[in-house]
Amino acid sequence: MNHRTALAGVLALTTGLALAGCSSSSDVPELKVIGGFMPQPVNDMAAGFLVVQNNGTGDDRLTSVTSPLSDDVTIHETKDQVMREVTSFDVPAGGELDLERGGSHIMFMKLKRQPKQGQKVSVELHFEKAGAVKVDLPVKETTHNPKKQ
C-alpha cells in the first residue's frame, strides 16, 4: 500500500468517526423543571410534585432524588389507587414527566424538620444523562392542587 492510499484510508476513518460522534451528541436531553411544590406536611412524611420538560432530542430517565430534608427520599407511582416505589421514570425527548397529586410523585420519609407554608425545600433530581439538577420546591398549603384551580 502506498503512502497516499494509507493517508486516504486514515482520513476516511477519521471523518467517519467524527461524524458518528456528532450524530450521537445531538441526542441530548434538554431538561427544564417547572411548577414544583410540596404541600405542607402534617407528619414526618411529605410529597413533592413537579414537571420535567425535555426539549432536547434525547431521552433521559429520573433515577433518584436527594434532599437535606430527609435521608429517605424515593420516587413513587400510583396506579389503581395503589402507591409503589419505582427505580426510575422516563423523560422522553420532546415530552415531559409529570409528577402530580394522585399520580407519580417524590416521597420524603422521616423528615428532619417540618417545613412550613412559604418556605422552600431544596431537592436534587438525578438523571441518567443530564446528571444532577437542583430545584427549590416552595411549600404550599396542605390542600394545594394546581390541577384543580
LINDA-V155863 format. One line per field, one symbol per residue. psi: psi as a letter, one per 40 degrees, with the letter a starting at -180 (. if undefined). A space follows every 50 residues. Layout:
psi->???
This chain:
psi->hiddddddddddddddddddddddeeghigihhifiihihieafiiiiii hhhheaeiiihhdihiiedieghihiihhffhhiiidihigiheaihhhi heaiihhhifidihiiheiihhihhhiddeahhhihhhhiidehgdde.
